[in-house]
Amino acid sequence: MDVDFTFSSRRSPVVCLHGCVASSQPLASNIGLDILKRGGNAADAAVAIAAALAVTEPCSTGPGGDAFCLFYNGNTGEIRGINGSGRSARAQTLDFLEGRGYAAEAPPSPSDALNVTVPGAPACWCDAVQLFGSHKLSLQEVLSGATELAEVGFPVAQVTAHHWAKWVAALRDAGKELGGELLIDGHAPKCGQVFRNPTLAQTLKELGERGKPAFYQGRVARAIVDIINQNGGVMTLDDLSSHDSEVITPISTEYKGVRLWEPPPNSQGLAALLLLNILENFPLKAAGHNSSDYIHVLVEAVRLAQTDALHYLGDPDHVTIPLETLLDKSYGHQQAQRISADRVMEKVEPCQMTGSDTVYFCVIDSDGNACSFVNSTYMGFGSGLVPKDCGFSLQNRGACFSLCRNQANCIAGGKRPYHTIIPALLTDSATKSQKPQLLAALGVMGAFMQPQGHVQVLLNMLEFGMNPQQALDAPRVYVHFDRKTDQWMVNLEEGVDQEVAEEMRKRGHKVNWPITGHQRAQFGRGQIITVGDWWNPSASQTDHSPKVLWAGSDPRADGCAQGY
């Protein structure tokens, strides 16, 4: 399984003038670029990529999962988004789960059918094209590239082949068998092996022809309910038919002349903004990139921001503290006062959640529109349940719910869980009376790594002058709470100096170093497209060209950025 997989290649940033896409699969990037060349805009291309990734990377994403997107309108400067996350079955209350013998200390296993929430991605795809698309291409045309890819087949990429096999093995270890539609002769496809998914092609074709009803009513809906109920779940056809996306207004914070935009709860976008507000109080550039002082402050700030997010966030209908309170700069300053170079803050315990596989991708078109998009089935193939003749697996996003009463994220019927997936946009810090100027579409996938990844790649550009590709290439830090050892862990990627790791241990941190090979997946896989080279400190004012798009794609994935 490529245990000694190395990351030794070098990439230049992609530079182009007319349009740019970046995703974790070259075939998907190519399909998105084709949509731009056919007259579609950033939203059209992003949905085309989302569907293509469902074909090429089903161990991370698909119609059985959720999605969020943010869209920047190049004409007006308006930023809106779509919350494409689904809700729990209405019958799935805490009392119901406790009646089945489950509790906070003993929740359902992650792949249990009870953890399947309504898939929100297909509705998000349809609504993104309707609300933000060019209307020059039909939904069927937007999905046609992915449909053909599923019908004809494609050779599986190297990193994807590894994760495909890993998640198939994980399901088998849990006593489950992934549906045969996502295997070849009962096995995960190997790198370079051609994989076809004709049943997914049919699902995508029907979605293109009939829109949301093709998924949330009729054949596909019945297949979803059947497989869930056969495995002990309680989802109904009404749960599916009543689903709809939510149009959202993003939340943001300013950091040294730029503004980072994230989706509001139930997403964890707030965690990234809290983190920036804390870090603004420290001289990070002077500390030096990935120095022990820099990483120490980053780690402590992550612990504070993540703990607040886990404590306060959940379904927006159940959030009790105003977001303005948490996003106030004075609150960030108060949190920063808790961090010092010689003291590690007290232990705090978040709710139970684990890592995930997800896809993040972004597009900027020739009219200056940008679409930042994320799609996920949560933990690999999610529940591992594959509705008959549909070609995709169902997510297990309900594993993010808490079973603790009185928590914002406690399970309830018809409720959205705390959601890890977040897309981001970056603009200048224009006042409300001015049109914000787009600077970048960016994101890093990977459960709790996502807000940490957003901030690290942003700081790589803003504080340390890296171009988008360098910002993604740089070694990263991942901070998480390990319930097995009951302590916070600091994972440092290969490339961070050994002396830094040793100094972090002296400061009281529990450090894993170096993280190498495919274990690097925990640091997420990101994409960045910037408008101009605003991150370049050596360029003179006349050197900057706001028309040039610069892009990078994460070397921890199979993908690439493409432009024209």
Order of alpha helices (4+ residues) and beta strands (2+ residues): beta-beta-alpha-alpha-beta-beta-alpha-alpha-alpha-beta-alpha-beta-alpha-alpha-alpha-alpha-beta-beta-beta-alpha-alpha-alpha-alpha-alpha-beta-beta-beta-beta-alpha-alpha-beta-beta-alpha-beta-beta-beta-beta
